[in-house]
Amino acid sequence: MRISDKAAARLKELGVELRQGVSLAEETSLGIGGTTDEILLRRYESIPEVMRLLADEHIPHRLLGGGTNVLIVDGELPWVVLHLPTAHPGMRAEGNAAYVDASADLGGMVTFCAKHDLGGMEGLIGVPGSVGGALRMNAGAYGTQIGPHVREVELYRAATGEIETLRGSDIRFDYRHTSFAPDDLMLRVKLELPSKPFKEIIAGIKVCNEKRRASQPLNQKSAGCIFKNPPGGSAGRMIDELGLKGYRVGDAMVSDRHANFFVNAGHASCSDMLKLIDDVRERVRGAYDVELENEVIVWRN
Ligand code: EPU
């Protein structure tokens, strides 16, 4: 979607950077996605006004975080994309609290906390994506989830049109699901973390990195796990048991390393990936009578 010259001029006045005709295939870990205009929200204070402008001009929009858990349709996209700049995110430690901008890289945040002898986040070390995305999805790995450590979240709430601060106790963090509204825009988080010596944290990080390297296709284009695990079960194990590793639709392929990772093995289109997801879901339904739910967020028209 192209922003009109009039809206672009207003955005410029608000101190917003506009990037035109951006290919989201280049901004997502799957390497799939069409083109659109992108708005870089450099000053958080300007967000309410930017949002009002988008509403007044009837410009549909979506927020892209780290782009590591999203499958985006191809072609000219019907929304502009909002993005928080990722360079130099704010991170500050104070006692057992860490204050981190949502645009920070999640792994960068884990190592920042480690350097301040703040532990408890080791499991999240190899989870790709931004802190904002991790908050929205309640990212987790190796027994760690971000949710229980959250004390405050500063966010733009579309419902009120204002920047607000929510207390952690007022947010529900479930398995890969939270009570944030889809159009809430995470800005900053305050975490409370247990004190732990740096060396111990680093040892924990090493173990998680090794486990991940041994079981996940880290050097291929993917969005991590495609499906949530069903209660008490493992999507990866079921897909593997059905012999579907290596199964492909075009260049979209079930990883031969971890069956719940679907990789872009070349130039996969969004429809290849969607067909692969549907095919696998159907095979699992037929064999196990289990309906797998997407873990990856799908943006389609
Ligand atoms: N398994 C297989 N074949 C496979 C993959 C897994 O048999 O191809 C078996 C494993 O041997 C193991 C079980 O399935 O016994 C579970 O596998 P794994 O330990 O790899 O964990 P997972 O449940 O598949 C979850 C998260 C991952 C996270 C890991 C590590 C979900 C959907 N996935 O995977 O998160 O990294 O645990 O904690 O909850 C993600 O969110 O994108 C993600 C990758």
Residues whose N, C-alpha, C, O or C-beta is under 5 A from the ligand:
A	BS01	EPU	G140 A141 Y142 G143 S215 A223 G224 C225 F227 K228 N229 S234 G236 R237 D240 R257 H258 A259 N260
